[in-house]
Amino acid sequence: MASATPSADAVHSLFSLQGRCALVTGASSGLGAHFAALLANAGAQVWLAARRTDRLQSLQADLRERGGRADCVALDVTRADAVADAFDQMAAAGAIPDIVVNNAGIGLGTLALETSEADWDSVVDTNLKGAWLVATEAARRLVSAGKPGSIVNIASILGERVGMAVAPYAASKAGLVHLTKALALEWARHGIRVNALAPGYVVTDINREFLGSEMGDKLRKRIPQRRFGEPRDLDGPLLLLASDAGRYMTGSVLAADGGHLVSGL
């Protein structure tokens, strides 16, 4: 028997985040700031997290001015005690995030033979260990409260392919892809979905100069759509994974890369 055709209101409500509470790590700039604004505009109460809250205050003020609900919390994702303390602060304010966007991450553009142990640790601790610490702390709180939730790990197409001078970054993102699947398997019984968003090359302030260079143009020509992504190209995929629109998705890795992965180039 065919299911009833969904109404326009039902379709709209699929992506609504009204009544939800979201935590976005690495929210002080770039994609993190963009994701935070997106979730706030979709109706979520958003907690902006970064190591230094002074860098978050401008975004917090902007979101509140536009009618959004936003708060800040200091968070160093590489330290278990700092992660627990951040969740304690949110709990003291009556907030248990049921959407977590593990966005905090760093890159390093050096060849493997020129990469120090400290460089490796910095990248892997932030991109992989940090996502692990935040995800597990969030899940503990959700399970204890008997609440479902959605965790979205921001991976990268470099978790499924490699490039030059990105060994620690690619390794950390490949690990994050498999961490996503492992946690999804364990936590599905608790109603906690864990998925990954894997962007391709998206223009932000950090990489704008490189992507606009001659080398960047050569890279662009290897992308089937022949363009780099913009932050807004990730809006639909992120909302799908965070909202009830993706309620039957867990353990998925969703690429948004203009076809780069399937190009083989």
C-alpha positions as CSV (number, residue, x, y, z in Angstrom):
1,M,0.0,0.0,0.0
2,A,1.4,3.4,-1.0
3,S,2.1,5.9,1.7
4,A,0.1,9.1,1.9
5,T,1.6,12.0,0.0
6,P,3.3,14.4,2.5
7,S,1.7,17.8,2.9
8,A,3.6,21.0,2.3
9,D,3.8,21.6,6.0
10,A,5.2,18.1,6.6
11,V,7.9,18.7,4.0
12,H,8.8,22.0,5.5
13,S,9.0,20.6,9.1
14,L,11.4,17.9,8.0
15,F,14.3,20.3,8.0
16,S,13.1,22.5,10.9
17,L,15.3,22.5,14.0
18,Q,12.8,24.2,16.3
19,G,13.1,22.9,19.8
20,R,16.6,21.5,19.2
21,C,19.8,22.4,20.8
22,A,23.0,22.4,18.7
23,L,26.7,22.5,19.6
24,V,29.1,23.6,16.9
25,T,32.8,23.2,17.6
26,G,35.4,25.4,15.8
27,A,32.7,28.0,15.4
28,S,34.9,31.1,15.6
29,S,35.4,31.4,11.8
30,G,35.1,29.7,8.4
31,L,32.7,26.8,8.0
32,G,32.1,26.6,11.7
33,A,30.7,30.1,11.9
34,H,28.6,29.4,8.7
35,F,27.2,26.1,10.2
36,A,26.3,27.8,13.4
37,A,24.3,30.6,11.6
38,L,22.6,28.0,9.4
39,L,21.4,25.9,12.4
40,A,20.3,29.0,14.3
41,N,18.3,30.2,11.2
42,A,16.7,26.7,11.1
43,G,15.4,27.3,14.6
44,A,18.0,25.6,16.9
45,Q,19.4,27.0,20.1
46,V,23.1,27.1,19.1
47,W,26.1,26.9,21.4
48,L,29.2,28.3,19.7
49,A,32.4,26.6,20.8
50,A,36.0,27.4,20.4
51,R,39.1,27.7,22.5
52,R,38.7,31.5,22.9
53,T,35.2,32.8,23.4
54,D,36.2,36.4,22.6
55,R,36.3,35.3,18.9
56,L,32.7,34.0,19.2
57,Q,31.1,37.1,20.7
58,S,30.7,39.0,17.4
59,L,28.9,36.0,15.8
60,Q,26.8,35.5,18.9
61,A,25.7,39.1,18.9
62,D,24.9,38.9,15.1
63,L,22.8,35.8,15.5
64,R,20.9,37.3,18.5
65,E,20.3,40.5,16.6
66,R,18.6,38.5,13.8
67,G,16.4,36.7,16.3
68,G,18.5,33.6,16.8
69,R,19.3,31.9,20.1
70,A,23.1,31.7,20.6
71,D,25.5,31.2,23.5
72,C,29.2,30.7,23.8
73,V,31.3,28.2,25.6
74,A,35.1,27.8,25.8
75,L,36.2,24.4,24.4
76,D,39.5,22.9,23.7
77,V,38.5,19.7,21.9
78,T,41.9,18.0,22.5
79,R,41.4,17.8,26.3
80,A,38.9,15.5,27.9
81,D,38.6,17.7,31.0
82,A,37.9,20.8,28.9
83,V,35.2,18.9,27.0
84,A,33.5,17.7,30.1
85,D,33.7,21.2,31.6
86,A,32.1,22.7,28.5
87,F,29.2,20.2,28.7
88,D,28.8,20.9,32.4
89,Q,28.5,24.6,31.6
90,M,25.8,23.9,29.0
91,A,24.0,21.6,31.4
92,A,24.1,24.3,34.1
93,A,22.2,26.5,31.6
94,G,19.7,23.8,31.0
95,A,21.1,22.7,27.7
96,I,21.9,19.2,26.5
97,P,22.9,19.4,22.8
98,D,21.0,16.9,20.7
99,I,22.8,18.1,17.6
100,V,26.6,18.1,17.6
101,V,28.6,19.4,14.7
102,N,32.2,18.2,15.1
103,N,33.7,20.9,12.9
104,A,36.9,21.8,14.8
105,G,39.9,20.9,12.7
106,I,43.3,22.0,11.4
107,G,45.4,21.3,8.4
108,L,49.1,21.2,7.6
109,G,50.7,21.7,4.2
110,T,54.0,19.9,4.6
111,L,55.5,16.8,3.1
112,A,55.6,13.7,5.3
113,L,59.4,13.8,5.6
114,E,59.2,17.4,6.8
115,T,56.4,16.8,9.3
116,S,57.4,16.7,13.0
117,E,55.9,14.5,15.7
118,A,54.5,17.7,17.2
119,D,52.9,18.6,13.9
120,W,51.3,15.1,13.6
121,D,50.0,15.2,17.1
122,S,48.5,18.6,16.7
123,V,46.5,17.7,13.6
124,V,45.4,14.2,14.7
125,D,44.6,15.3,18.2
126,T,42.3,18.1,16.9
127,N,40.7,16.4,14.0
128,L,40.3,12.8,15.3
129,K,40.8,12.7,19.0
130,G,38.8,15.9,19.5
131,A,35.9,14.5,17.5
132,W,36.0,11.4,19.6
133,L,36.0,13.2,22.9
134,V,33.2,15.6,22.0
135,A,31.0,12.8,20.4
136,T,31.4,10.4,23.3
137,E,30.7,13.1,26.0
138,A,27.6,14.2,24.0
139,A,26.4,10.7,23.7
140,R,26.9,10.0,27.5
141,R,24.7,13.0,28.3
142,L,22.0,12.0,25.8
143,V,21.9,8.4,26.9
144,S,21.7,9.5,30.5
145,A,18.8,11.9,29.7
146,G,17.1,9.3,27.5
147,K,17.2,11.6,24.5
148,P,17.9,10.9,20.8
149,G,20.4,13.0,18.9
150,S,22.4,13.6,15.8
151,I,26.1,13.9,15.6
152,V,27.6,15.2,12.4
153,N,31.4,14.8,12.0
154,I,32.9,17.2,9.4
155,A,35.2,14.9,7.5
156,S,36.7,15.6,4.0
157,I,37.1,13.9,0.7
158,L,40.7,13.5,1.7
159,G,39.4,10.9,4.2
160,E,38.7,8.8,1.1
161,R,41.4,9.9,-1.3
162,V,44.9,11.4,-0.8
163,G,46.8,14.5,-2.0
164,M,50.3,15.8,-1.7
165,A,51.6,17.2,1.6
166,V,48.5,16.3,3.7
167,A,49.5,13.0,5.3
168,P,48.4,13.9,8.9
169,Y,45.2,15.6,7.7
170,A,44.2,12.7,5.4
171,A,45.0,10.1,8.0
172,S,42.9,12.0,10.6
173,K,40.0,12.4,8.3
174,A,40.1,8.7,7.2
175,G,40.1,7.8,10.9
176,L,37.1,10.1,11.4
177,V,35.2,8.4,8.6
178,H,35.6,5.0,10.3
179,L,35.0,6.5,13.8
180,T,31.7,7.8,12.4
181,K,30.7,4.3,11.3
182,A,31.8,2.6,14.5
183,L,29.9,5.0,16.7
184,A,26.8,4.8,14.5
185,L,26.8,1.0,14.9
186,E,27.1,1.3,18.7
187,W,24.7,4.1,19.3
188,A,21.8,3.4,17.0
189,R,20.0,1.5,19.8
190,H,20.0,4.7,21.8
191,G,18.4,6.7,19.0
192,I,21.7,8.6,18.4
193,R,22.6,9.0,14.7
194,V,26.2,9.5,13.7
195,N,27.0,10.6,10.2
196,A,29.8,12.4,8.4
197,L,29.8,15.3,5.9
198,A,32.7,15.1,3.6
199,P,33.3,18.5,1.8
200,G,35.5,18.8,-1.2
201,Y,37.4,22.1,-1.8
202,V,35.2,24.8,-0.4
203,V,36.4,28.5,-0.5
204,T,36.9,30.1,2.9
205,D,39.1,32.9,4.1
206,I,41.8,30.3,5.0
207,N,42.3,28.9,1.5
208,R,40.9,31.7,-0.7
209,E,44.4,32.9,-1.8
210,F,45.6,29.4,-2.7
211,L,42.4,28.4,-4.6
212,G,42.6,31.6,-6.5
213,S,46.2,30.9,-7.6
214,E,47.5,29.2,-10.7
215,M,47.9,25.9,-8.8
216,G,44.4,26.3,-7.5
217,D,43.0,26.8,-11.0
218,K,44.7,23.5,-12.1
219,L,42.9,21.8,-9.1
220,R,39.6,23.4,-10.1
221,K,39.8,21.9,-13.6
222,R,40.0,18.4,-12.0
223,I,36.6,18.8,-10.5
224,P,33.7,17.6,-12.8
225,Q,31.6,20.7,-12.0
226,R,34.6,22.9,-12.8
227,R,34.2,25.0,-9.7
228,F,35.1,25.1,-6.0
229,G,32.4,24.9,-3.5
230,E,30.9,27.7,-1.5
231,P,29.9,27.4,2.2
232,R,26.2,27.5,1.1
233,D,26.7,24.3,-1.0
234,L,27.0,22.5,2.3
235,D,23.7,23.8,3.8
236,G,21.4,21.2,2.4
237,P,23.7,18.2,3.3
238,L,24.2,19.5,6.8
239,L,20.5,20.1,7.5
240,L,19.7,16.7,6.1
241,L,22.0,15.0,8.5
242,A,21.1,17.2,11.5
243,S,17.3,17.2,11.1
244,D,14.5,14.6,11.0
245,A,14.8,14.6,7.2
246,G,17.7,12.2,7.7
247,R,16.2,10.2,10.5
248,Y,16.9,6.9,8.9
249,M,20.5,7.7,8.1
250,T,23.3,6.7,10.4
251,G,26.8,5.7,9.6
252,S,26.6,7.5,6.3
253,V,29.4,9.6,4.7
254,L,27.9,12.3,2.6
255,A,30.2,13.8,0.0
256,A,29.6,17.4,-1.3
257,D,32.5,17.9,-3.7
258,G,31.2,18.7,-7.2
259,G,31.9,15.2,-8.3
260,H,35.6,15.2,-7.3
261,L,35.6,11.8,-5.7
262,V,34.0,10.0,-8.6
263,S,36.4,11.7,-11.1
264,G,39.3,9.6,-10.0
265,L,41.6,12.7,-10.6
